[in-house]
Amino acid sequence: MAELNSTRTYAVLAAFQAVDAAACLGPVAPIEEALTTVGLPKRFWPVLPVVKAASALGLLSVFRFPALARVTTFLLTVYFVLAAGSHIRARDWSPGLVASSTFLALYGALTVKGPAVVTR
C-alpha cells in the first residue's frame, strides 16, 4: 500500500476536496438534502466551502510542508468523525454515511501513516 501515502494520493484528494468545496457553494441539491437530513443549521452552511477549500490547500502542502499535510489529514479525520456521527444521530443510513465513514477510515489511515518523505 505504498500508494496510500504518496504525494499523488494527496494531490488527488486535494482535487476532490476542491470540487466538493465548489459543490457546497450553492449548495448543489444532493448536498443540500444531506445537510438538511442531518440537521446542520443553515447558518453553518457557508463555512463548509471555506473549510473544504482550506483542506484542499492543506493536502497540497504535502509537496513543501509534509507536516502540515499530516495535520490536515488529522483535521479531516475529525471532520469525518463529526460527519459520520451526524448521519448516525439523524438515523440517516444513506450513502452519505457510507461515504463519510469511508473518508473517515481513509484520512485516519493517512494520519497514522503520514506522507511519504520526498528526498531531493
C-alpha positions in Angstrom: 0.0 0.0 0.0 2.8 2.4 -0.8 0.3 4.5 -2.8 -1.6 5.4 0.3 0.8 8.0 1.4 2.2 9.1 -1.9 2.1 12.7 -2.9 -0.1 11.8 -5.8 -2.7 10.4 -3.4 -2.7 13.7 -1.5 -3.0 15.6 -4.8 -6.0 13.6 -5.9 -7.7 14.0 -2.5 -7.0 17.8 -2.7 -8.7 17.9 -6.1 -11.7 16.1 -4.6 -11.9 18.5 -1.7 -11.7 21.4 -4.1 -14.6 20.1 -6.2 -16.5 19.3 -3.1 -16.0 22.9 -1.9 -17.3 24.2 -5.2 -20.3 21.9 -4.9 -21.0 23.3 -1.4 -21.1 26.9 -2.6 -24.7 26.5 -3.9 -25.0 24.0 -2.4 -26.0 21.5 -5.1 -29.2 19.6 -4.5 -27.8 16.3 -3.1 -25.5 18.2 -0.6 -28.4 20.5 0.4 -30.6 17.4 1.0 -27.8 15.7 3.1 -27.2 18.8 5.2 -30.9 19.2 5.8 -31.3 15.5 6.6 -28.5 15.5 9.3 -29.9 18.7 10.7 -27.0 21.1 10.2 -28.3 24.6 10.8 -28.2 26.8 7.6 -26.1 29.4 9.4 -23.2 26.9 9.2 -23.5 26.1 5.5 -21.4 29.0 4.3 -18.5 27.7 6.4 -18.3 24.3 4.6 -16.8 25.6 1.3 -14.2 27.5 3.2 -13.2 24.5 5.3 -13.1 22.2 2.3 -11.1 24.7 0.2 -8.6 25.1 3.1 -8.3 21.3 3.4 -7.5 21.1 -0.3 -4.7 23.6 0.2 -3.5 21.7 3.3 -3.4 18.5 1.4 -1.4 20.1 -1.4 1.1 21.3 1.1 2.5 17.8 1.1 4.9 18.9 -1.6 6.6 21.5 0.6 5.4 21.0 4.1 4.6 17.3 4.8 3.9 18.0 8.5 1.1 20.5 7.5 -0.4 17.9 5.2 -0.4 15.4 8.1 -2.1 17.9 10.4 -4.7 18.4 7.6 -5.4 14.7 7.4 -5.9 14.6 11.2 -8.3 17.6 11.0 -10.1 15.8 8.1 -10.4 12.7 10.3 -12.1 14.8 13.0 -14.3 16.4 10.3 -15.5 13.0 9.1 -16.0 11.7 12.7 -18.4 14.6 13.1 -20.0 13.9 9.6 -20.5 10.2 10.2 -21.7 10.9 13.7 -24.3 13.4 12.3 -25.6 10.8 10.0 -25.9 8.2 12.8 -27.5 10.7 15.1 -30.1 11.5 12.5 -30.6 7.8 11.7 -29.6 8.5 8.2 -28.5 5.2 6.7 -27.9 6.7 3.3 -24.9 6.6 1.0 -23.8 9.7 2.9 -23.0 7.6 5.9 -21.0 5.2 3.8 -19.1 8.0 2.2 -18.3 9.8 5.4 -17.3 6.5 7.1 -15.0 5.6 4.2 -13.3 9.0 4.2 -13.0 8.7 8.0 -11.1 5.5 7.6 -9.0 6.9 4.7 -8.0 10.1 6.4 -7.4 8.2 9.7 -5.0 5.8 7.9 -3.3 8.8 6.2 -2.8 10.5 9.5 -1.3 7.4 11.1 1.0 6.6 8.2 1.9 10.2 7.3 3.0 11.4 3.9 5.9 9.7 2.1 9.1 11.7 2.6 10.3 13.1 -0.7 14.1 13.3 -0.9 15.7 15.6 -3.5 
